[in-house]
Amino acid sequence: MARLAIIGVGRIGGEVAYLSAALGIADELVLYDSAPDLLRAQVLDLEHTGLKTAISTDTREIGDADLCIVTAGLPRNPSVKTRADLLDANLPAVRDAAALLAGFGGILITVTNPMDINNYFLQKTTGIPRERCIGFGGQLDSARFGIALRDRKISGFPFVLGEHGEHQVPIFSRLGTEVAIPQREEILAGLRGASMEVIRGKGGTVFGPALHLAQLARMVIRNTRELAVCSAVLEGEYGTSGCSLGIPAVIVNEGIRRIEEWPLDAWEQEKMDGAARFVQDLCRRAVSR
């Protein structure tokens, strides 16, 4: 039996709850949202599917969940230029989530933007061991990178490290194909704005984040030992500490089993160092408040 808790059941949280039930990833759901009418509606909508997944709204049951996903807070919209701009707006919701996680013994997945900073904040605030705190975003960025590569007929496995935002770092050195710096910069610029057409057209991204998030939940709950790009609180890996940053990691039912440290070329290292400096500054701001 696997119990999944979700704090924040709006667009993405609600969709992940549905996918987790429909795909058999979780046997029990514990759902919470600060908007009681929305919470009630999402519970009813899930019950009306006829799926047999047990659903609770008792926040006391979060502590016993195998996995908790935090999506609470405001989503990015056309007026929000970058994910980092949501820090001040979403920190209160993340603080509320931290309070609900008192005594939590499972794996935490942070989704609320700016995700890297909030993952670091939750780890430091709750004291949950860093290997049990996973930030979501790298899988989605990597999928978008894969589309950009296919459009240009460039083969290889797509991975995006760094910040889940403007300072993301697409990894070209593992493709097996030389990609010139101007083309790298062109692809990176496209990745930075990849979500905005969706946001402008329908108010926010849903399908991509929700599916990749459900897949990450499956990796944890089913102990698949797969490699995934996720945000982890670093203690010297990639020469970085004092922040959470997107890195390749092996995911198991106990969280992050191993962080893989890949050699980066000069362009990638420069971008990774810039991402670290940017995120470190915001992490210091968050924990000092």
N, C-alpha and C positions, 0 to 999 in steps of 0.2 A: 504494500500500500504506500502510495506517495502523496504527500500533502503539499500543495502549492499555495502560498499566500501571495496576494497582490495588493499593494498599497497604492491606490489611485487606479480607478477602473473606467477612465474615459476612453478615448479612441483606441489607443494602443493597449492599455491595460485590459479593457473589455475584450478586444480582439484576441489577445493572448490567452485570456481565460477561456474563451470559446475554442480556440485551436487546441489548447491543452486538454480540454475535455473531449473534443471531437476526435483527436488523434490518439487518445488513450495515454497521454503523457502523465497526467495526474488523476488519481482516484478521488481526491478530496480537494476542494477549493476553499480558501478563506479569503474573503474579499472585503476591502475597506475603501471608502471614499469620504472625503469631508462634505460632499453634497449628498445628503440622505436620499433625495428623490432619484438622483442618478443611480445610486447604489441599488435601490429597490428595483428600478427599471432593468438594470443589467442582470440582477438575480432572476427576475421573472423571465426575461428574454432567454436566459440560459436554461431555465427550467422548461420553457415551452419547446425546446428542441427535443425533449423526451430522452435526452442522454441521462444515464444513471449516476453521473458524478455528483457526489454529495457536496452541498454548498453551505458554508457558514458565514455569518457576518460578525461573529464574536471575536473581537480583537485579542482576547486572551488566548485564543488558539494559534495566533501567529507564532508565539514562542516555540511551539512544538512542530512547526512546519519544517519539512526537509529543505525547502527552498522558498525564499521570499524575493519578489520582484518589486522594486520601488519605481513607479512611474508618475508619482504625484507631482503636481505643479503645472505651471502654464506651458503650453506647447509653443514652439516657434511659429510665428505668423509673418505675413509679408512685411510688417512694420519692424520686425526684429532682424537686424542685419546679420548678426552672428549668434551662435549658440551661447557664447561667453556673455553676451549681453543679458542673458536671463538669470545670471547669478544672484543679483539682489532680489529679484522678483520671486525666485524659487527657493531661496535659502530657508524661509519660514516653513514651507511645506516639507523640506528635507529634515529640518529640526523636529517637526511633528512625527515624521517617519522614524527618526532615531528613538524617540520616546516610545513608540509602539514596538520597537525591537528590543526592549529591555528583556534580558534573559533568553534571547533568541540563540538557538544552538545549531542552526542550519547554514545553508549557503545563501549569501546575499548577492543579488544582481541589481546594479544601479542603472537606471535608464534616464532619469530626470536630468535635463540639460541645465547648465553645462556638465555633462556626464562625468568627465574625468575629475573635475573639482569636487563634485558631489560624492563620487565614490571615495575619494580621499577623505572628505569631511565625515562621511558616515563611518568609515573605518576608525578614524581617530576619535570620533565622538562616542561610538558604541563600544570600542575596544574589541570588536570581533577580529580575530586573527586575519592578517592581510591575505593569506591564501584562500580564505573563505569569502573575500570581497571581490566581486567580478564586475567590471564596468562594461556595459554593452554599447557597441557602436562600430567596432572594427570590422565585424562581419558584413555589415551593411555597406560601409565604405569600400571594402574589398570587392563586393559584388558590383558596385558601380564602377570600380576600376576595371573589373573584368569586361564590362560592357564597352568601356572606352577602348580597351585593347582590341576587342573583337571588331569594333567598328574600323579600326586601323589595320586589321589583319595581322596583329602582333600576337604570337602564341606564348603560352606560359601560364603559370598559376598566379593569380592576382592577390597581393597582400598589401594592406595599407596599415602602417603603424602610426605612432605619434598621437596627436590630439584628435579627438572626434570633433573636428571643426576646421577653422581656417588653417591650422598648423598640422594638418594631416600629412603623412609621408608615404606616398606610393613607392613600393620597392621594385625598382627596375632591374637591379643587379642579379636577381634570382630568376629572371625570365629566360636566360640563355640567348637573348637577342639584344644587340646593342641599340639603345635608344638615345638619340642625341639630346643634349640639354634643352635646346629650344622646344623640341617636341614634348619633353618631360614637363616643362613649364606650362605648355599649352594644355596637356592632360590634367595637370594639377589644378589649373584655373577652372577647368570644366568640372572637376570633382568638387571643388569648393562651392559651386553653385548648383550642384546636381539636384538638390531637393527643392529649389525655389519654384520651379515651374509647377511641381506638384502642389506646393503650399499655396501658390497663387490661384491654382485652378480649383482646389477642393478644400483648402483651409488647413491642410496638414498631411504628412505622410502617415500611412497606416499599414498597407499590405506588406511592403518590404521590411520595415522594422518588426512587425508582429511575427512574420514567418521566421525570420532569422532569430528572433528572441525565443520563439517556441523551440527552435532547433537547439539553441544553447541550453534551454531548460531540459530538453531531452538528453543532451550530453551529460549534464550533471546527474539527473535522476536515474538514468540507465547506465551510468558509469562506463561510457563508451570509449574513454581514453583518446579522444580525438584532439587534433591540433586546431586551435581557433585563435583568431586575433581578438584580444579583449584588453580592457584597461585594468592594470594591476598597480597596487601601491609598491613603488620601487625602493629598494634598499641597496643601491649600488649597481644594479643591472643597467646595462647600456650607459654606465658612467653617471647615473642619475639617482637622486634621492629627493625626498620631500615633496613628492607628487604621485599621482596615478597617471599612467600613460599607456597607450596602446602598444602591446607587444604580442609576439606569438607565444602561446602557452598550451600545454597539454591539460585538458579538462577532465576531471574525474568526479566521483560523487562526494569527495571531500574538498572540492573546489579546484584551485590551481595546483596541480601536482608539480609542474616544472615550467619555469620560464626559459625559453630558448633564446640565446643571445646570438643573433646572426651577424656576420661581418657585413658592414655597410660600406658602400663606396663614398667618395668625398661629397658628392651632391646630397646623398641620403643622410650622411652624418651631419652635415651642416643643417639640413632641415630638421633632423631629430633633436639636435642641440637647441635649435630655436624653439621647437615645440616644448621642450623641457623647461626652458627659461620662462616661456609664456605661462605654462600651466603652474609652475612653482610659485610664481607671483600671485596668481589667483588663489592657489591653495593656502598660502600664508594669509591672504585677506580673509578667506572664509573661516579658518580656524581661530583667527584672532578676534572675531566678532562675538 
